[in-house]
């Protein structure tokens, strides 16, 4: 067999290696359709790469300024264009720059004096002209003060913008004719934000303390809708102000909380509803009274405050009468009166009859007890309390398993009423009222709708965030496998099939067991066939040549006999 195959092996000659053309030549040799597909695929890949880079760079932008006016925004954008800094503008006066350049851009814009802002402060006083009058100086000072107050108020976290108007009258030399200044503040609050009473009072105090002779009562604070935020309790005497209303609500909430904390452990958490209404008296009454009382008690001694005595005498001498003579020339005898006992009548003068008048007045003033009482009623006193409590019916299950609703017995309601009266400070004389009733509560059935997974908010956010990159990746895959890959395959055709002589040479190279190696179709030496395949081919050849012997060998294997003895 070896001698028969040797001539065939000598007839096979080596085939020279064929030089492969370059990639550019192969691409140029492609049909027009493949060329267009390859160009479109490469263009799509380039577009996908650019889109991916632009989309990934969107998250690197940070706001450098927010809430800018149109004038300041235009100046900032012009300065950014001069600095060759990429930017993006959004509604609301927001300008975005790359995150790595935020602080550098802010410093550069600040050095350029941007943003200037629509409000001016005391920097307005830096520009002084030669021919400036006193009126202009006073007007500039007022504008500067308004601007500084506006900047301070807008620094609050809840205030988006503010306008401050100061009315500062010109003062003259007459103190009685001087007018007091006043101020008005208009606030534009941020969305969803409100100011409480303490914040409004702080703004009022800020403005009043910044202007000389400005009373806090002369400051008005309004919001953007025109609602008055600052209220004067003296002017609003017909109703309650916010502080009084808050005090009333606090009393009601405290009493309501006491009722819940007392009855919830008894009737259950969701089996109770209570409300309390308080009538609070905020009127102020002040009275003054004086009382005078005499000195009381047996040993009380009156104190003399003042004493006045007035005594007067008027005497008229008697005229001579009778017969002129010696008796008439004698002096009159003085009148005599006893010291003790009854007084004797005065003796008449001998010279004649005379007249004498005497008067004595004594006034004594004593100190009396005096009490001065000033009474001022307390504000915020509770005049009346009204409370209403509803207790849910109790649920009971009968032997059949049916749930029934049973009202609370009246005895228990009476006990609950006594407890509530004690906890709320019930006063019958004050006119308080309390009512506790038992009624079934209506429970609404809420169907728990299971939201599917594809409707979950977190999944929707993930899909929205991944939609753009996923679409770009899909476009890239379509461009690669649908356009670029077919063109590359067309540029590299598959190797041609070997001819019959080359195939025979290959088979002979696998079968012939000699040192001569036959060449393959491309001029390369063929690989040596494994030994197992050679034995298999010999067995097949034996089966074709002598099928009876092979059948005996298989029969011996099946029967467990020795194949050598079977043959």
ChimeraX attribute file (.defattr): number of C-alpha atoms within 10 A of each C-alpha:
attribute: neighborCount
match mode: 1-to-1
recipient: residues
	/A:1	6
	/A:2	10
	/A:3	7
	/A:4	8
	/A:5	13
	/A:6	14
	/A:7	10
	/A:8	12
	/A:9	18
	/A:10	10
	/A:11	8
	/A:12	15
	/A:13	12
	/A:14	13
	/A:15	12
	/A:16	10
	/A:17	9
	/A:18	8
	/A:19	6
	/A:20	8
	/A:21	9
	/A:22	9
	/A:23	12
	/A:24	9
	/A:25	10
	/A:26	15
	/A:27	17
	/A:28	12
	/A:29	13
	/A:30	15
	/A:31	12
	/A:32	10
	/A:33	9
	/A:34	21
	/A:35	18
	/A:36	14
	/A:37	18
	/A:38	22
	/A:39	15
	/A:40	15
	/A:41	24
	/A:42	16
	/A:43	13
	/A:44	20
	/A:45	21
	/A:46	13
	/A:47	15
	/A:48	20
	/A:49	15
	/A:50	12
	/A:51	15
	/A:52	15
	/A:53	11
	/A:54	11
	/A:55	12
	/A:56	11
	/A:57	11
	/A:58	11
	/A:59	10
	/A:60	11
	/A:61	18
	/A:62	18
	/A:63	16
	/A:64	19
	/A:65	16
	/A:66	15
	/A:67	14
	/A:68	19
	/A:69	16
	/A:70	11
	/A:71	12
	/A:72	17
	/A:73	22
	/A:74	14
	/A:75	16
	/A:76	21
	/A:77	17
	/A:78	12
	/A:79	17
	/A:80	17
	/A:81	12
	/A:82	9
	/A:83	12
	/A:84	9
	/A:85	13
	/A:86	13
	/A:87	16
	/A:88	14
	/A:89	14
	/A:90	10
	/A:91	9
	/A:92	11
	/A:93	15
	/A:94	17
	/A:95	21
	/A:96	18
	/A:97	21
	/A:98	19
	/A:99	13
	/A:100	11
	/A:101	14
	/A:102	16
	/A:103	12
	/A:104	11
	/A:105	18
	/A:106	15
	/A:107	12
	/A:108	14
	/A:109	18
	/A:110	12
	/A:111	9
	/A:112	12
	/A:113	11
	/A:114	16
	/A:115	18
	/A:116	16
	/A:117	12
	/A:118	10
	/A:119	13
	/A:120	17
	/A:121	18
	/A:122	15
	/A:123	10
	/A:124	14
	/A:125	13
	/A:126	7
	/A:127	6
	/A:128	9
	/A:129	7
	/A:130	5
	/A:131	7
	/A:132	9
	/A:133	10
	/A:134	9
	/A:135	10
	/A:136	11
	/A:137	13
	/A:138	13
	/A:139	13
	/A:140	16
	/A:141	16
	/A:142	19
	/A:143	21
	/A:144	19
	/A:145	21
	/A:146	24
	/A:147	23
	/A:148	18
	/A:149	22
	/A:150	23
	/A:151	17
	/A:152	13
	/A:153	23
	/A:154	17
	/A:155	13
	/A:156	12
	/A:157	10
	/A:158	18
	/A:159	18
	/A:160	16
	/A:161	18
	/A:162	21
	/A:163	18
	/A:164	20
	/A:165	19
	/A:166	18
	/A:167	12
	/A:168	18
	/A:169	11
	/A:170	11
	/A:171	11
	/A:172	10
	/A:173	7
	/A:174	7
	/A:175	8
	/A:176	7
	/A:177	9
	/A:178	12
	/A:179	13
	/A:180	15
	/A:181	18
	/A:182	21
	/A:183	22
	/A:184	16
	/A:185	22
	/A:186	21
	/A:187	22
	/A:188	16
	/A:189	19
	/A:190	12
	/A:191	9
	/A:192	6
	/A:193	11
	/A:194	12
	/A:195	13
	/A:196	10
	/A:197	13
	/A:198	9
	/A:199	13
	/A:200	17
	/A:201	16
	/A:202	12
	/A:203	20
	/A:204	22
	/A:205	16
	/A:206	15
	/A:207	25
	/A:208	20
	/A:209	13
	/A:210	13
	/A:211	16
	/A:212	11
	/A:213	13
	/A:214	20
	/A:215	17
	/A:216	18
	/A:217	14
	/A:218	14
	/A:219	21
	/A:220	20
	/A:221	20
	/A:222	18
	/A:223	17
	/A:224	12
	/A:225	9
	/A:226	10
	/A:227	10
	/A:228	12
	/A:229	18
	/A:230	17
	/A:231	17
	/A:232	12
	/A:233	14
	/A:234	8
	/A:235	8
	/A:236	10
	/A:237	10
	/A:238	8
	/A:239	10
	/A:240	13
	/A:241	14
	/A:242	15
	/A:243	11
	/A:244	17
	/A:245	12
	/A:246	12
	/A:247	13
	/A:248	19
	/A:249	15
	/A:250	13
	/A:251	17
	/A:252	21
	/A:253	16
	/A:254	12
	/A:255	23
	/A:256	21
	/A:257	14
	/A:258	14
	/A:259	25
	/A:260	18
	/A:261	12
	/A:262	14
	/A:263	20
	/A:264	15
	/A:265	9
	/A:266	11
	/A:267	16
	/A:268	12
	/A:269	12
	/A:270	10
	/A:271	18
	/A:272	19
	/A:273	17
	/A:274	17
	/A:275	16
	/A:276	20
	/A:277	17
	/A:278	19
	/A:279	16
	/A:280	18
	/A:281	15
	/A:282	15
	/A:283	11
	/A:284	10
	/A:285	10
	/A:286	9
	/A:287	9
	/A:288	9
	/A:289	9
	/A:290	9
	/A:291	10
	/A:292	10
	/A:293	9
	/A:294	12
	/A:295	15
	/A:296	11
	/A:297	7
	/A:298	6
	/A:299	7
	/A:300	9
	/A:301	11
	/A:302	13
	/A:303	11
	/A:304	11
	/A:305	10
	/A:306	10
	/A:307	10
	/A:308	9
	/A:309	9
	/A:310	9
	/A:311	9
	/A:312	9
	/A:313	9
	/A:314	9
	/A:315	10
	/A:316	10
	/A:317	12
	/A:318	16
	/A:319	11
	/A:320	15
	/A:321	11
	/A:322	10
	/A:323	8
	/A:324	9
	/A:325	8
	/A:326	7
	/A:327	11
	/A:328	15
	/A:329	11
	/A:330	10
	/A:331	10
	/A:332	14
	/A:333	11
	/A:334	10
	/A:335	11
	/A:336	11
	/A:337	12
	/A:338	9
	/A:339	7
	/A:340	6
	/A:341	7
	/A:342	8
	/A:343	10
	/A:344	10
	/A:345	10
	/A:346	10
	/A:347	13
	/A:348	14
	/A:349	17
	/A:350	20
	/A:351	19
	/A:352	14
	/A:353	14
	/A:354	14
	/A:355	9
	/A:356	10
	/A:357	9
	/A:358	9
	/A:359	9
	/A:360	9
	/A:361	9
	/A:362	9
	/A:363	9
	/A:364	10
	/A:365	12
	/A:366	13
	/A:367	13
	/A:368	15
	/A:369	10
	/A:370	11
	/A:371	10
	/A:372	9
	/A:373	10
	/A:374	10
	/A:375	10
	/A:376	10
	/A:377	12
	/A:378	12
	/A:379	13
	/A:380	15
	/A:381	12
	/A:382	14
	/A:383	13
	/A:384	18
	/A:385	21
	/A:386	17
	/A:387	22
	/A:388	15
	/A:389	21
	/A:390	17
	/A:391	24
	/A:392	21
	/A:393	20
	/A:394	16
	/A:395	11
	/A:396	12
	/A:397	10
	/A:398	8
	/A:399	7
	/A:400	6
	/A:401	8
	/A:402	8
	/A:403	11
	/A:404	11
	/A:405	14
	/A:406	14
	/A:407	14
	/A:408	17
	/A:409	11
	/A:410	12
	/A:411	9
	/A:412	10
	/A:413	16
	/A:414	13
	/A:415	11
	/A:416	19
	/A:417	16
	/A:418	13
	/A:419	14
	/A:420	23
	/A:421	17
	/A:422	11
	/A:423	13
	/A:424	19
	/A:425	11
	/A:426	19
	/A:427	13
	/A:428	9
	/A:429	7
	/A:430	11
	/A:431	11
	/A:432	17
	/A:433	14
	/A:434	16
	/A:435	13
	/A:436	17
	/A:437	16
	/A:438	19
	/A:439	16
	/A:440	16
	/A:441	15
	/A:442	7
	/A:443	6
	/A:444	6
	/A:445	6
	/A:446	6
	/A:447	6
	/A:448	6
	/A:449	6
	/A:450	6
	/A:451	9
	/A:452	7
	/A:453	10
	/A:454	10
	/A:455	9
	/A:456	10
	/A:457	11
	/A:458	11
	/A:459	12
	/A:460	13
	/A:461	11
	/A:462	10
	/A:463	13
	/A:464	11
	/A:465	11
	/A:466	11
	/A:467	12
	/A:468	14
	/A:469	16
	/A:470	12
	/A:471	12
	/A:472	18
	/A:473	16
	/A:474	13
	/A:475	16
	/A:476	20
	/A:477	16
	/A:478	15
	/A:479	22
	/A:480	18
	/A:481	12
	/A:482	14
	/A:483	21
	/A:484	22
	/A:485	15
	/A:486	15
	/A:487	23
	/A:488	17
	/A:489	11
	/A:490	15
	/A:491	20
	/A:492	14
	/A:493	9
	/A:494	8
	/A:495	7
	/A:496	8
	/A:497	9
	/A:498	13
	/A:499	10
	/A:500	9
	/A:501	11
	/A:502	18
	/A:503	14
	/A:504	16
	/A:505	23
	/A:506	21
	/A:507	15
	/A:508	17
	/A:509	23
	/A:510	19
	/A:511	16
	/A:512	17
	/A:513	12
	/A:514	9
	/A:515	6
	/A:516	11
	/A:517	19
	/A:518	25
	/A:519	20
	/A:520	22
	/A:521	20
	/A:522	16
	/A:523	15
	/A:524	14
	/A:525	14
	/A:526	17
	/A:527	13
	/A:528	13
	/A:529	12
	/A:530	9
	/A:531	10
	/A:532	9
	/A:533	12
	/A:534	15
	/A:535	11
	/A:536	11
	/A:537	13
	/A:538	12
	/A:539	13
	/A:540	13
	/A:541	12
	/A:542	13
	/A:543	14
	/A:544	11
	/A:545	11
	/A:546	10
	/A:547	13
	/A:548	11
	/A:549	15
	/A:550	18
	/A:551	13
	/A:552	15
	/A:553	18
	/A:554	14
	/A:555	14
	/A:556	17
	/A:557	13
	/A:558	9
	/A:559	9
	/A:560	9
	/A:561	13
	/A:562	11
	/A:563	16
	/A:564	9
	/A:565	8
	/A:566	13
	/A:567	12
